[in-house]
Amino acid sequence: MLGAILGDIIGSPFEFDRGDKTKNFKLFSDGCRFTDDSVMTVAVADALISVSKDASSSDIKKAVTEKMRFWGRKYINAGYGGRFALWLTSENPKPYQSFGNGSAMRVSAAGWLYDSIERTTEVSRYTAEVTHNHPDGIKGAESTAACIYLARTGKTKEEIKNFVEKNFDCDLNRTLDEIRPGYHMMPICQKSVPEAIISFLESENFEDAIRNAVSLGGDTDTVAAISGSIAEAFYGIPENLKKECRSRLPEDMNDVIDRFESVLKRYNEK
């Protein structure tokens, strides 16, 4: 989960094509901050640890809806899209056929908590469907969570690539050098999730995955959040980056991360 949040924080100053499409940038600058990506990542994690591992779809969706609305209202100025902001404040929130990349940037907790790829993708679908019930919005969440699950369970990059291509009809055969020149702000799953996965596939370590994602330009915080969430599962995160991440978050968000890590540790001990 910290991988997604670090990607968000590091990518935030360069969103809306404000960078130079380079990997050579200061990792943490004055403009770095957590955005809606981090808030919703925390919200989904909070929701999933509030229910059992075998909770029903209705219980998961209820928890996700409640937690996203709680955290979203608490940090109402974090930078939400227009339709999602309306969903946060609506008296009767309903999914709105979104295929925006928000479903993928917030899903990382689902990649860590479950014991099979089937349950992982199932729960990731539930986390998307409360807002992003368009097939592409769902696919964005499922493919991201699947990558995290496969990475943390020891699969190679080639195995991860092959699984995503086979199961999610995702073109991962482009290179970053091919993507970068024409890439711009496109905050939808179809134009964010493949690029984020490729940023991971071409990386040498966790930090390199983040730098790859930011170098593309466009929706840098979200693409880096997605790539960072996968890279964390594959490489781990250096301790100095974990500490930097924690220092940039408020106490209540750090509390959720602590509880999430405690639940994860308990699951792994069984």
C-alpha positions as protocol buffer text, in pm:
chain_id: "A"
residue {
  index: 1
  type: MET
  ca { x: 0 y: 0 z: 0 }
}
residue {
  index: 2
  type: LEU
  ca { x: 288 y: 239 z: 69 }
}
residue {
  index: 3
  type: GLY
  ca { x: 403 y: 186 z: -288 }
}
residue {
  index: 4
  type: ALA
  ca { x: 84 y: 341 z: -422 }
}
residue {
  index: 5
  type: ILE
  ca { x: 104 y: 630 z: -177 }
}
residue {
  index: 6
  type: LEU
  ca { x: 469 y: 699 z: -258 }
}
residue {
  index: 7
  type: GLY
  ca { x: 389 y: 698 z: -629 }
}
residue {
  index: 8
  type: ASP
  ca { x: 111 y: 947 z: -566 }
}
residue {
  index: 9
  type: ILE
  ca { x: 327 y: 1179 z: -355 }
}
residue {
  index: 10
  type: ILE
  ca { x: 630 y: 1168 z: -585 }
}
residue {
  index: 11
  type: GLY
  ca { x: 422 y: 1208 z: -899 }
}
residue {
  index: 12
  type: SER
  ca { x: 199 y: 1487 z: -769 }
}
residue {
  index: 13
  type: PRO
  ca { x: 412 y: 1789 z: -873 }
}
residue {
  index: 14
  type: PHE
  ca { x: 424 y: 1672 z: -1235 }
}
residue {
  index: 15
  type: GLU
  ca { x: 55 y: 1598 z: -1298 }
}
residue {
  index: 16
  type: PHE
  ca { x: -111 y: 1762 z: -1602 }
}
residue {
  index: 17
  type: ASP
  ca { x: 212 y: 1738 z: -1803 }
}
residue {
  index: 18
  type: ARG
  ca { x: 401 y: 1977 z: -1575 }
}
residue {
  index: 19
  type: GLY
  ca { x: 723 y: 1776 z: -1595 }
}
residue {
  index: 20
  type: ASP
  ca { x: 988 y: 1737 z: -1861 }
}
residue {
  index: 21
  type: LYS
  ca { x: 924 y: 1370 z: -1943 }
}
residue {
  index: 22
  type: THR
  ca { x: 1251 y: 1273 z: -1782 }
}
residue {
  index: 23
  type: LYS
  ca { x: 1357 y: 1027 z: -1515 }
}
residue {
  index: 24
  type: ASN
  ca { x: 1607 y: 1278 z: -1383 }
}
residue {
  index: 25
  type: PHE
  ca { x: 1411 y: 1473 z: -1124 }
}
residue {
  index: 26
  type: LYS
  ca { x: 1428 y: 1539 z: -751 }
}
residue {
  index: 27
  type: LEU
  ca { x: 1237 y: 1258 z: -583 }
}
residue {
  index: 28
  type: PHE
  ca { x: 1083 y: 1474 z: -312 }
}
residue {
  index: 29
  type: SER
  ca { x: 1028 y: 1844 z: -370 }
}
residue {
  index: 30
  type: ASP
  ca { x: 825 y: 2118 z: -205 }
}
residue {
  index: 31
  type: GLY
  ca { x: 538 y: 2041 z: -441 }
}
residue {
  index: 32
  type: CYS
  ca { x: 509 y: 1678 z: -330 }
}
residue {
  index: 33
  type: ARG
  ca { x: 189 y: 1599 z: -144 }
}
residue {
  index: 34
  type: PHE
  ca { x: -60 y: 1319 z: -104 }
}
residue {
  index: 35
  type: THR
  ca { x: -370 y: 1352 z: -320 }
}
residue {
  index: 36
  type: ASP
  ca { x: -703 y: 1175 z: -362 }
}
residue {
  index: 37
  type: ASP
  ca { x: -510 y: 868 z: -478 }
}
residue {
  index: 38
  type: SER
  ca { x: -359 y: 821 z: -133 }
}
residue {
  index: 39
  type: VAL
  ca { x: -680 y: 906 z: 50 }
}
residue {
  index: 40
  type: MET
  ca { x: -876 y: 648 z: -146 }
}
residue {
  index: 41
  type: THR
  ca { x: -599 y: 388 z: -115 }
}
residue {
  index: 42
  type: VAL
  ca { x: -625 y: 427 z: 262 }
}
residue {
  index: 43
  type: ALA
  ca { x: -1005 y: 420 z: 245 }
}
residue {
  index: 44
  type: VAL
  ca { x: -1017 y: 90 z: 55 }
}
residue {
  index: 45
  type: ALA
  ca { x: -761 y: -64 z: 290 }
}
residue {
  index: 46
  type: ASP
  ca { x: -965 y: 54 z: 589 }
}
residue {
  index: 47
  type: ALA
  ca { x: -1276 y: -103 z: 435 }
}
residue {
  index: 48
  type: LEU
  ca { x: -1121 y: -439 z: 352 }
}
residue {
  index: 49
  type: ILE
  ca { x: -971 y: -492 z: 697 }
}
residue {
  index: 50
  type: SER
  ca { x: -1304 y: -402 z: 856 }
}
residue {
  index: 51
  type: VAL
  ca { x: -1468 y: -713 z: 706 }
}
residue {
  index: 52
  type: SER
  ca { x: -1365 y: -1078 z: 702 }
}
residue {
  index: 53
  type: LYS
  ca { x: -1154 y: -1230 z: 425 }
}
residue {
  index: 54
  type: ASP
  ca { x: -1456 y: -1426 z: 304 }
}
residue {
  index: 55
  type: ALA
  ca { x: -1705 y: -1139 z: 330 }
}
residue {
  index: 56
  type: SER
  ca { x: -1986 y: -1127 z: 76 }
}
residue {
  index: 57
  type: SER
  ca { x: -1992 y: -888 z: -217 }
}
residue {
  index: 58
  type: SER
  ca { x: -2264 y: -681 z: -50 }
}
residue {
  index: 59
  type: ASP
  ca { x: -2069 y: -651 z: 275 }
}
residue {
  index: 60
  type: ILE
  ca { x: -1751 y: -551 z: 91 }
}
residue {
  index: 61
  type: LYS
  ca { x: -1929 y: -296 z: -124 }
}
residue {
  index: 62
  type: LYS
  ca { x: -2106 y: -150 z: 179 }
}
residue {
  index: 63
  type: ALA
  ca { x: -1777 y: -116 z: 368 }
}
residue {
  index: 64
  type: VAL
  ca { x: -1594 y: 33 z: 68 }
}
residue {
  index: 65
  type: THR
  ca { x: -1873 y: 283 z: 7 }
}
residue {
  index: 66
  type: GLU
  ca { x: -1884 y: 390 z: 370 }
}
residue {
  index: 67
  type: LYS
  ca { x: -1508 y: 420 z: 410 }
}
residue {
  index: 68
  type: MET
  ca { x: -1451 y: 604 z: 82 }
}
residue {
  index: 69
  type: ARG
  ca { x: -1723 y: 852 z: 171 }
}
residue {
  index: 70
  type: PHE
  ca { x: -1584 y: 894 z: 524 }
}
residue {
  index: 71
  type: TRP
  ca { x: -1226 y: 954 z: 413 }
}
residue {
  index: 72
  type: GLY
  ca { x: -1324 y: 1150 z: 106 }
}
residue {
  index: 73
  type: ARG
  ca { x: -1530 y: 1394 z: 308 }
}
residue {
  index: 74
  type: LYS
  ca { x: -1258 y: 1418 z: 571 }
}
residue {
  index: 75
  type: TYR
  ca { x: -1006 y: 1520 z: 303 }
}
residue {
  index: 76
  type: ILE
  ca { x: -1249 y: 1687 z: 68 }
}
residue {
  index: 77
  type: ASN
  ca { x: -987 y: 1905 z: -103 }
}
residue {
  index: 78
  type: ALA
  ca { x: -756 y: 1621 z: -203 }
}
residue {
  index: 79
  type: GLY
  ca { x: -827 y: 1663 z: -575 }
}
residue {
  index: 80
  type: TYR
  ca { x: -1119 y: 1440 z: -669 }
}
residue {
  index: 81
  type: GLY
  ca { x: -1273 y: 1430 z: -1014 }
}
residue {
  index: 82
  type: GLY
  ca { x: -1608 y: 1601 z: -1060 }
}
residue {
  index: 83
  type: ARG
  ca { x: -1834 y: 1296 z: -1074 }
}
residue {
  index: 84
  type: PHE
  ca { x: -1656 y: 1127 z: -786 }
}
residue {
  index: 85
  type: ALA
  ca { x: -1689 y: 1443 z: -577 }
}
residue {
  index: 86
  type: LEU
  ca { x: -2065 y: 1434 z: -640 }
}
residue {
  index: 87
  type: TRP
  ca { x: -2071 y: 1067 z: -542 }
}
residue {
  index: 88
  type: LEU
  ca { x: -1894 y: 1152 z: -215 }
}
residue {
  index: 89
  type: THR
  ca { x: -2157 y: 1405 z: -115 }
}
residue {
  index: 90
  type: SER
  ca { x: -2469 y: 1245 z: -263 }
}
residue {
  index: 91
  type: GLU
  ca { x: -2745 y: 1133 z: -26 }
}
residue {
  index: 92
  type: ASN
  ca { x: -2788 y: 812 z: -226 }
}
residue {
  index: 93
  type: PRO
  ca { x: -2458 y: 731 z: -401 }
}
residue {
  index: 94
  type: LYS
  ca { x: -2476 y: 506 z: -704 }
}
residue {
  index: 95
  type: PRO
  ca { x: -2212 y: 377 z: -946 }
}
residue {
  index: 96
  type: TYR
  ca { x: -2188 y: 592 z: -1255 }
}
residue {
  index: 97
  type: GLN
  ca { x: -2032 y: 380 z: -1529 }
}
residue {
  index: 98
  type: SER
  ca { x: -1689 y: 535 z: -1484 }
}
residue {
  index: 99
  type: PHE
  ca { x: -1380 y: 394 z: -1649 }
}
residue {
  index: 100
  type: GLY
  ca { x: -1152 y: 652 z: -1489 }
}
residue {
  index: 101
  type: ASN
  ca { x: -823 y: 532 z: -1344 }
}
residue {
  index: 102
  type: GLY
  ca { x: -942 y: 585 z: -986 }
}
residue {
  index: 103
  type: SER
  ca { x: -1052 y: 223 z: -964 }
}
residue {
  index: 104
  type: ALA
  ca { x: -694 y: 108 z: -1026 }
}
residue {
  index: 105
  type: MET
  ca { x: -508 y: 358 z: -812 }
}
residue {
  index: 106
  type: ARG
  ca { x: -704 y: 275 z: -494 }
}
residue {
  index: 107
  type: VAL
  ca { x: -710 y: -106 z: -518 }
}
residue {
  index: 108
  type: SER
  ca { x: -368 y: -205 z: -384 }
}
residue {
  index: 109
  type: ALA
  ca { x: -491 y: -345 z: -51 }
}
residue {
  index: 110
  type: ALA
  ca { x: -689 y: -610 z: -238 }
}
residue {
  index: 111
  type: GLY
  ca { x: -367 y: -735 z: -395 }
}
residue {
  index: 112
  type: TRP
  ca { x: -223 y: -820 z: -54 }
}
residue {
  index: 113
  type: LEU
  ca { x: -500 y: -965 z: 160 }
}
residue {
  index: 114
  type: TYR
  ca { x: -625 y: -1276 z: -18 }
}
residue {
  index: 115
  type: ASP
  ca { x: -499 y: -1627 z: -74 }
}
residue {
  index: 116
  type: SER
  ca { x: -578 y: -1682 z: -441 }
}
residue {
  index: 117
  type: ILE
  ca { x: -574 y: -1489 z: -766 }
}
residue {
  index: 118
  type: GLU
  ca { x: -945 y: -1564 z: -804 }
}
residue {
  index: 119
  type: ARG
  ca { x: -1041 y: -1406 z: -471 }
}
residue {
  index: 120
  type: THR
  ca { x: -805 y: -1116 z: -532 }
}
residue {
  index: 121
  type: THR
  ca { x: -965 y: -1023 z: -863 }
}
residue {
  index: 122
  type: GLU
  ca { x: -1312 y: -1085 z: -722 }
}
residue {
  index: 123
  type: VAL
  ca { x: -1264 y: -842 z: -433 }
}
residue {
  index: 124
  type: SER
  ca { x: -1090 y: -587 z: -655 }
}
residue {
  index: 125
  type: ARG
  ca { x: -1397 y: -596 z: -879 }
}
residue {
  index: 126
  type: TYR
  ca { x: -1620 y: -520 z: -580 }
}
residue {
  index: 127
  type: THR
  ca { x: -1404 y: -222 z: -482 }
}
residue {
  index: 128
  type: ALA
  ca { x: -1442 y: -83 z: -833 }
}
residue {
  index: 129
  type: GLU
  ca { x: -1811 y: -146 z: -884 }
}
residue {
  index: 130
  type: VAL
  ca { x: -1934 y: 96 z: -618 }
}
residue {
  index: 131
  type: THR
  ca { x: -1837 y: 378 z: -857 }
}
residue {
  index: 132
  type: HIS
  ca { x: -1648 y: 244 z: -1160 }
}
residue {
  index: 133
  type: ASN
  ca { x: -1890 y: -21 z: -1289 }
}
residue {
  index: 134
  type: HIS
  ca { x: -1794 y: 23 z: -1654 }
}
residue {
  index: 135
  type: PRO
  ca { x: -1616 y: -292 z: -1783 }
}
residue {
  index: 136
  type: ASP
  ca { x: -1293 y: -97 z: -1837 }
}
residue {
  index: 137
  type: GLY
  ca { x: -1308 y: 51 z: -1489 }
}
residue {
  index: 138
  type: ILE
  ca { x: -1348 y: -295 z: -1344 }
}
residue {
  index: 139
  type: LYS
  ca { x: -1071 y: -438 z: -1563 }
}
residue {
  index: 140
  type: GLY
  ca { x: -835 y: -164 z: -1446 }
}
residue {
  index: 141
  type: ALA
  ca { x: -884 y: -260 z: -1081 }
}
residue {
  index: 142
  type: GLU
  ca { x: -868 y: -634 z: -1149 }
}
residue {
  index: 143
  type: SER
  ca { x: -551 y: -620 z: -1356 }
}
residue {
  index: 144
  type: THR
  ca { x: -371 y: -399 z: -1105 }
}
residue {
  index: 145
  type: ALA
  ca { x: -463 y: -619 z: -810 }
}
residue {
  index: 146
  type: ALA
  ca { x: -368 y: -929 z: -1008 }
}
residue {
  index: 147
  type: CYS
  ca { x: -23 y: -786 z: -1078 }
}
residue {
  index: 148
  type: ILE
  ca { x: 26 y: -716 z: -708 }
}
residue {
  index: 149
  type: TYR
  ca { x: -83 y: -1066 z: -610 }
}
residue {
  index: 150
  type: LEU
  ca { x: 141 y: -1231 z: -869 }
}
residue {
  index: 151
  type: ALA
  ca { x: 438 y: -1012 z: -777 }
}
residue {
  index: 152
  type: ARG
  ca { x: 410 y: -1080 z: -405 }
}
residue {
  index: 153
  type: THR
  ca { x: 374 y: -1455 z: -462 }
}
residue {
  index: 154
  type: GLY
  ca { x: 701 y: -1480 z: -651 }
}
residue {
  index: 155
  type: LYS
  ca { x: 601 y: -1470 z: -1017 }
}
residue {
  index: 156
  type: THR
  ca { x: 849 y: -1334 z: -1269 }
}
residue {
  index: 157
  type: LYS
  ca { x: 789 y: -1022 z: -1474 }
}
residue {
  index: 158
  type: GLU
  ca { x: 735 y: -1238 z: -1781 }
}
residue {
  index: 159
  type: GLU
  ca { x: 473 y: -1445 z: -1598 }
}
residue {
  index: 160
  type: ILE
  ca { x: 298 y: -1129 z: -1478 }
}
residue {
  index: 161
  type: LYS
  ca { x: 303 y: -983 z: -1828 }
}
residue {
  index: 162
  type: ASN
  ca { x: 168 y: -1300 z: -1984 }
}
residue {
  index: 163
  type: PHE
  ca { x: -113 y: -1329 z: -1728 }
}
residue {
  index: 164
  type: VAL
  ca { x: -231 y: -973 z: -1780 }
}
residue {
  index: 165
  type: GLU
  ca { x: -217 y: -998 z: -2157 }
}
residue {
  index: 166
  type: LYS
  ca { x: -408 y: -1327 z: -2158 }
}
residue {
  index: 167
  type: ASN
  ca { x: -675 y: -1239 z: -1902 }
}
residue {
  index: 168
  type: PHE
  ca { x: -729 y: -866 z: -1953 }
}
residue {
  index: 169
  type: ASP
  ca { x: -662 y: -810 z: -2323 }
}
residue {
  index: 170
  type: CYS
  ca { x: -392 y: -559 z: -2234 }
}
residue {
  index: 171
  type: ASP
  ca { x: -117 y: -451 z: -2477 }
}
residue {
  index: 172
  type: LEU
  ca { x: 210 y: -463 z: -2284 }
}
residue {
  index: 173
  type: ASN
  ca { x: 440 y: -497 z: -2584 }
}
residue {
  index: 174
  type: ARG
  ca { x: 518 y: -128 z: -2621 }
}
residue {
  index: 175
  type: THR
  ca { x: 822 y: 35 z: -2463 }
}
residue {
  index: 176
  type: LEU
  ca { x: 835 y: 351 z: -2254 }
}
residue {
  index: 177
  type: ASP
  ca { x: 1043 y: 516 z: -2526 }
}
residue {
  index: 178
  type: GLU
  ca { x: 763 y: 444 z: -2772 }
}
residue {
  index: 179
  type: ILE
  ca { x: 489 y: 565 z: -2538 }
}
residue {
  index: 180
  type: ARG
  ca { x: 652 y: 877 z: -2396 }
}
residue {
  index: 181
  type: PRO
  ca { x: 654 y: 1122 z: -2694 }
}
residue {
  index: 182
  type: GLY
  ca { x: 280 y: 1117 z: -2757 }
}
residue {
  index: 183
  type: TYR
  ca { x: 155 y: 1049 z: -2407 }
}
residue {
  index: 184
  type: HIS
  ca { x: -45 y: 1316 z: -2226 }
}
residue {
  index: 185
  type: MET
  ca { x: -312 y: 1360 z: -1959 }
}
residue {
  index: 186
  type: MET
  ca { x: -559 y: 1073 z: -2007 }
}
residue {
  index: 187
  type: PRO
  ca { x: -704 y: 979 z: -1666 }
}
residue {
  index: 188
  type: ILE
  ca { x: -882 y: 663 z: -1780 }
}
residue {
  index: 189
  type: CYS
  ca { x: -794 y: 301 z: -1712 }
}
residue {
  index: 190
  type: GLN
  ca { x: -737 y: 217 z: -2078 }
}
residue {
  index: 191
  type: LYS
  ca { x: -464 y: 483 z: -2105 }
}
residue {
  index: 192
  type: SER
  ca { x: -315 y: 455 z: -1756 }
}
residue {
  index: 193
  type: VAL
  ca { x: -306 y: 95 z: -1635 }
}
residue {
  index: 194
  type: PRO
  ca { x: -107 y: -58 z: -1927 }
}
residue {
  index: 195
  type: GLU
  ca { x: 141 y: 231 z: -1910 }
}
residue {
  index: 196
  type: ALA
  ca { x: 178 y: 184 z: -1534 }
}
residue {
  index: 197
  type: ILE
  ca { x: 240 y: -189 z: -1574 }
}
residue {
  index: 198
  type: ILE
  ca { x: 497 y: -126 z: -1847 }
}
residue {
  index: 199
  type: SER
  ca { x: 668 y: 125 z: -1616 }
}
residue {
  index: 200
  type: PHE
  ca { x: 703 y: -157 z: -1366 }
}
residue {
  index: 201
  type: LEU
  ca { x: 810 y: -415 z: -1622 }
}
residue {
  index: 202
  type: GLU
  ca { x: 1093 y: -194 z: -1749 }
}
residue {
  index: 203
  type: SER
  ca { x: 1214 y: -101 z: -1400 }
}
residue {
  index: 204
  type: GLU
  ca { x: 1525 y: -212 z: -1217 }
}
residue {
  index: 205
  type: ASN
  ca { x: 1402 y: -144 z: -863 }
}
residue {
  index: 206
  type: PHE
  ca { x: 1116 y: 26 z: -677 }
}
residue {
  index: 207
  type: GLU
  ca { x: 1239 y: 382 z: -725 }
}
residue {
  index: 208
  type: ASP
  ca { x: 1307 y: 319 z: -1092 }
}
residue {
  index: 209
  type: ALA
  ca { x: 945 y: 208 z: -1145 }
}
residue {
  index: 210
  type: ILE
  ca { x: 824 y: 539 z: -1001 }
}
residue {
  index: 211
  type: ARG
  ca { x: 1068 y: 738 z: -1213 }
}
residue {
  index: 212
  type: ASN
  ca { x: 957 y: 546 z: -1523 }
}
residue {
  index: 213
  type: ALA
  ca { x: 593 y: 631 z: -1458 }
}
residue {
  index: 214
  type: VAL
  ca { x: 658 y: 998 z: -1389 }
}
residue {
  index: 215
  type: SER
  ca { x: 873 y: 1028 z: -1701 }
}
residue {
  index: 216
  type: LEU
  ca { x: 571 y: 953 z: -1920 }
}
residue {
  index: 217
  type: GLY
  ca { x: 399 y: 1276 z: -1821 }
}
residue {
  index: 218
  type: GLY
  ca { x: 21 y: 1309 z: -1809 }
}
residue {
  index: 219
  type: ASP
  ca { x: -155 y: 1184 z: -1496 }
}
residue {
  index: 220
  type: THR
  ca { x: 175 y: 1125 z: -1323 }
}
residue {
  index: 221
  type: ASP
  ca { x: 54 y: 1080 z: -967 }
}
residue {
  index: 222
  type: THR
  ca { x: -198 y: 811 z: -1060 }
}
residue {
  index: 223
  type: VAL
  ca { x: 19 y: 624 z: -1308 }
}
residue {
  index: 224
  type: ALA
  ca { x: 303 y: 628 z: -1053 }
}
residue {
  index: 225
  type: ALA
  ca { x: 64 y: 513 z: -779 }
}
residue {
  index: 226
  type: ILE
  ca { x: -42 y: 212 z: -987 }
}
residue {
  index: 227
  type: SER
  ca { x: 313 y: 129 z: -1091 }
}
residue {
  index: 228
  type: GLY
  ca { x: 439 y: 181 z: -736 }
}
residue {
  index: 229
  type: SER
  ca { x: 178 y: -52 z: -593 }
}
residue {
  index: 230
  type: ILE
  ca { x: 302 y: -333 z: -818 }
}
residue {
  index: 231
  type: ALA
  ca { x: 670 y: -250 z: -769 }
}
residue {
  index: 232
  type: GLU
  ca { x: 631 y: -267 z: -392 }
}
residue {
  index: 233
  type: ALA
  ca { x: 502 y: -622 z: -418 }
}
residue {
  index: 234
  type: PHE
  ca { x: 787 y: -725 z: -649 }
}
residue {
  index: 235
  type: TYR
  ca { x: 1087 y: -541 z: -501 }
}
residue {
  index: 236
  type: GLY
  ca { x: 982 y: -418 z: -159 }
}
residue {
  index: 237
  type: ILE
  ca { x: 1045 y: -58 z: -57 }
}
residue {
  index: 238
  type: PRO
  ca { x: 1372 y: 79 z: 89 }
}
residue {
  index: 239
  type: GLU
  ca { x: 1335 y: 178 z: 453 }
}
residue {
  index: 240
  type: ASN
  ca { x: 1432 y: 540 z: 389 }
}
residue {
  index: 241
  type: LEU
  ca { x: 1146 y: 576 z: 141 }
}
residue {
  index: 242
  type: LYS
  ca { x: 902 y: 416 z: 383 }
}
residue {
  index: 243
  type: LYS
  ca { x: 1002 y: 667 z: 650 }
}
residue {
  index: 244
  type: GLU
  ca { x: 973 y: 957 z: 407 }
}
residue {
  index: 245
  type: CYS
  ca { x: 629 y: 841 z: 304 }
}
residue {
  index: 246
  type: ARG
  ca { x: 506 y: 808 z: 661 }
}
residue {
  index: 247
  type: SER
  ca { x: 640 y: 1152 z: 750 }
}
residue {
  index: 248
  type: ARG
  ca { x: 426 y: 1309 z: 479 }
}
residue {
  index: 249
  type: LEU
  ca { x: 98 y: 1154 z: 595 }
}
residue {
  index: 250
  type: PRO
  ca { x: -133 y: 1263 z: 878 }
}
residue {
  index: 251
  type: GLU
  ca { x: -166 y: 1053 z: 1190 }
}
residue {
  index: 252
  type: ASP
  ca { x: -507 y: 908 z: 1100 }
}
residue {
  index: 253
  type: MET
  ca { x: -385 y: 775 z: 766 }
}
residue {
  index: 254
  type: ASN
  ca { x: -74 y: 629 z: 928 }
}
residue {
  index: 255
  type: ASP
  ca { x: -301 y: 459 z: 1181 }
}
residue {
  index: 256
  type: VAL
  ca { x: -486 y: 277 z: 901 }
}
residue {
  index: 257
  type: ILE
  ca { x: -153 y: 169 z: 751 }
}
residue {
  index: 258
  type: ASP
  ca { x: -45 y: 34 z: 1090 }
}
residue {
  index: 259
  type: ARG
  ca { x: -368 y: -162 z: 1126 }
}
residue {
  index: 260
  type: PHE
  ca { x: -346 y: -292 z: 771 }
}
residue {
  index: 261
  type: GLU
  ca { x: 9 y: -416 z: 826 }
}
residue {
  index: 262
  type: SER
  ca { x: -97 y: -579 z: 1153 }
}
residue {
  index: 263
  type: VAL
  ca { x: -385 y: -763 z: 983 }
}
residue {
  index: 264
  type: LEU
  ca { x: -157 y: -868 z: 698 }
}
residue {
  index: 265
  type: LYS
  ca { x: 99 y: -1003 z: 943 }
}
residue {
  index: 266
  type: ARG
  ca { x: -170 y: -1199 z: 1124 }
}
residue {
  index: 267
  type: TYR
  ca { x: -297 y: -1348 z: 797 }
}
residue {
  index: 268
  type: ASN
  ca { x: 55 y: -1449 z: 696 }
}
residue {
  index: 269
  type: GLU
  ca { x: 117 y: -1622 z: 1030 }
}
residue {
  index: 270
  type: LYS
  ca { x: -179 y: -1855 z: 987 }
}
